[in-house]
Amino acid sequence: MSNVAKIAQISLCNARHCLETKNYGRAFSNYLLFLKLKSDESHSVFTEFALASKEWFEQLEEERRFEDLFKSYDQACVLFPNHEVVYNNIGAQLFRLGYVQEAAAYIRKSLLISPDYLAARDNLENICSHLVERWHFAMLNDRKRNKSYRFAIHKAIKSGYNSVLDIGTGTGILSLMCSSAGAHHITACDSSQAMIDVARDVLLANGAQNKVHLLHKHSTALQLPTDIPERVKLVVTETFDAGLFGEHIVSTLVHAWKNLLSTSPTGTVIPCGATVYVCGIECDTIRAKTRLLYPVLQHIDLGCVNLVCSTGRVGEEPYTTENLANICGGYKILTNISELLRVSFCNLCDLESLHKGKDWICELFLRRQGRLDALAVWFDLHLDDTITIGTGADSQSCWEQAIYPVSAVHLTGDPDHENYHVRKKDKLVTKFHFEQDCLRLTKCDLVLSQPQNVVTKPTAGTSASADNSSCHGDTETGSGVSVRECSMNNLPFRKRKVENDCQGIPNSKTAENYGECSEPENKTDYKENDKLFKVEHETCSSQLKHGSFVNNPEGNATYQTDKAGTHDITFTQSSDVQMEGDGNDVLFDMSKCSLKSSYNISQKLEFVTETSEIEYVNDIHLNKQYCHVLEKFVSDSEKKDISLLYITPRLSFLGIQAVKMGFKSVTMVTIEEHFPIIQQVAGVNGCEKGSVCLAELSALQELEMQADLVVCDLVDPCGAFRQQALEDLIFHKITSLAPSGKVLPVEVKIHGLFIESEELENLSHVTGNDKTLDFRIAEFINVFQMQNHLNIDLTTLNYTKLTDVTELLSIDLASITVETGPEVLDLNVERSTEVIASGKVTALVYWFEMRLDKDTVVNTLDARCHWKQAGIMIKDDLVVGHSQTLVAKVVLQNSCLDVKIIKPEHTNGH
């Protein structure tokens, strides 16, 4: 053996030893030496080298040794110049570090090497989503909005405002409107390099490259005369979010008026101002995301913690956003709708006053009893004195509404305030504070109505009856700010149209029912004293457009198709639910799941978390399904000291429930932020020390244990596989499961159907130049279109079903071995399905059916669960006809799913 061969062999032995002992830096160095000496054997050590380099790169990142990190990147790429995994891993880490453009370059190299590498494709789509926000597509597809802006811009320029600054130009569409109107000088700026690149291509394609001066700068960094020769007469912008102020419009315009806009003669701004509205609403979906609904779960008490969402907390986002017109389950307006504030974008004094900080106190009167979940806020955008764009739920525009969750710390004045119950004729006194370009809800006090035998004298400027359906007078608040109530006969909200299940809802737009979304006849009535509550579940026949939910005593989900191709989906309760009557009335035994806790709010420890985590904890149906299976596992086990490995990135108390059911030890692998609340709940519920062990997800591969049961959360709330989920489960099925152990779920099936949906198209890409008033924009912005569309809600999406539901894949996780594990991570099959309705194929929407045991199935299409659905967009304009056959190739690489249509085939000679 030559000296070179000896050195290479020693280096390889050292590398493997260091990798085994987790000395990743030395392992990486020894692999480098071996590969330099034995480059022809690189393929034989790639897998172990990739592991060593990944761990070493993460260690360098944690130690902030970025110079060494980038040097290591170069070394890895020299040794493996044609390996897609190396470039993808580097790109993923660069993106995490904030080097977005560099990350995109590495991942594009990965895809050039292997165009079908799904992990790289998904990473590139994540980067594209970061570079170009998804709302760009919906906004550009809003033809009504585009025409309104064009009309206002043409009016202004024809009136002499012919020098323009386009702030936050995006694709450059407003600059093109200015150019077509005859503006003499146009400057457009944007702080995003990606958007500047798009705008440059758009201007060139539309022949305006010499008419618009494009700058990659924030408007507050522009200087005269370096960037703009002189002050402009017109500023055009649409830097607004759902809450109006979230894109820093106030500070932006203060700077513009002081430094960039003409003051003699006085310039102007499009839009010239806005009016903001507010009302109190009840909404089950918002409630499930923002507060803990079940203070006592099966076997455990959660009353010791006050679980609150981070929205509205100091240092966090002040509000979330929702499309109330399409929100799952609908909403009810509880109060009158009131004008909160007005702002002029053409008045520097008003803008400066606002920028320094200002409070608004707004009184809202309860029109009906209910549970106050949030304050909804939206606005009218006044482009000029005659043109207004509305953003309310009835506007059918690209806008969502701002949602300010109401928490217990906001709501005071009622002994029952912790349950957020409000009564008709009570009053809400809300206080909003504006500071640092942010409008926050700081107070929401509940003022009880006077007893009925007490006559109160109305104060000046207010209605004698808080239930007056049309109140136009000004209400003078404590701060001296005049708040004008909107007429209840002209509300910005509309009643959501729901088919079939909404009979008996009046159509008249009175104060008592306007804006009230379809409230199903099936309601939920809590009966707390005997610990029973009655739930008559909504059976929404429009769930799958002609599909329906029906009860099935077997406790699982089934699919049925009638002669006309109607798709029926059956979701049922777990076996611990008693069915009564005709199956529509479900009586839950709440003896193990009380709604009351012995703790008052002052005794609770507060934990602030994301809305998605609260929604997961509130998924009582999923929790009951798992508890049923765990209890059965304990009762069937012959062992006394049974153990559980539970892998989830979500905030979950299932591990603690497992200990109370009889598991001797539980190891929960989750994110570190969840450790304190899990430890607190475990301690309060009497778990023995050491019975619940916590480990970080990042240390998952380092666990050494033999568990009797391995449970893994496979699907993210967005509706797609969790990243690395299958790899995690398969790895621990092979390495961490006792010989007679079991994994949950035992089987996963992926179901899907092809649909046509204009709504989904408008959210995913610009559908044509007609939407952008014949300006060529679509071809350039659609480069950032994503193939994977997440968070689809089939209960509210408008779509046409083109095919019946098809089983795309079936994965038997219980039978996986060392030999078959890799095969499960790389599946490639063909599926065919008959077209039942002619149309253009927009997407394949899919969901998961996870079998926990022979009697228990969890389905991510079940509206009772927290999941949404996901879709794979079909980018080609494929039109299919009735009775054709769609043939699709379904690919699963690791935890990434892809579907490609091979061909539509005619059947029966058609």
Secondary structure, DSSP 8 states (H G I E B T S, - for coil): --HHHHHHHHHHHHHHHHHHTT-HHHHHHHHHHHHHH-GGGHHHHHHHHHHHHHHHHHHHHHTT-HHHHHHHHHHHHHH-TT-HHHHHHHHHHHHHHT-HHHHHHHHHHHHHH-TT-HHHHHHHHHHHHHHS-THHHHHHT-HHHHHHHHHHHHHHHHTT--EEEEET-TTSHHHHHHHHTT-SEEEEE-S-HHHHHHHHHHHHHTT-TTTEEEE-S-GGG--TTTTSSS-BSEEEE----TTSSTT-HHHHHHHHHHHTB-BTTB-EEES-EEEEEEEEEE-HHHHHHHB-S-SEETTEE-TTEEEEESTTSTTS-S-EEE-GGG-TT--EE-B--EEEEEEETT-HHHHHHHHH-EEEEEEEEBSS-EE--EEEEEEEEESSSS-EEE-STTS-SS--EEEEE--TTTEESSTTGGGTEE-TT-EEEEEEEE-SS-EEEEEEEEE----TT------TTS-S-TT-SB--SEEE-TTS-EEEB-BTTS-S-------SS-TT---S--TTTTT-----S--EEEETTTTEEEEE----TTTTTS--B---TTSS-EEEE-TT--EEEE----TTSEEETTTTEEEEEGGGS-S--S--GGGSEEEEE-HHHHHHHT-HHHHHHHHHHHHHHHHH-S-SS-EEEEE-SS---HHHHHHHHT-SEEEEEE-GGGHHHHHHHHHHTT--TTSEEEEEGGGGGG----EEEEEE--B-TTSSB-TTHHHHHHHHHHHSEEEEEEEESSEEEEEEEEEE-HHHHHHHS---TTTTTT-S-HHHHGGG--SEEEEE-TTT---EE-B--EEEEEEE-TT--TTTHHHHTEEEEEEEEEB-S-EE--EEEEEEEEEEETTEEEETT-TTSS--EEEEE--S--EE-TTEEEEEEEEEETTEEEEEEEEEEE-TT-
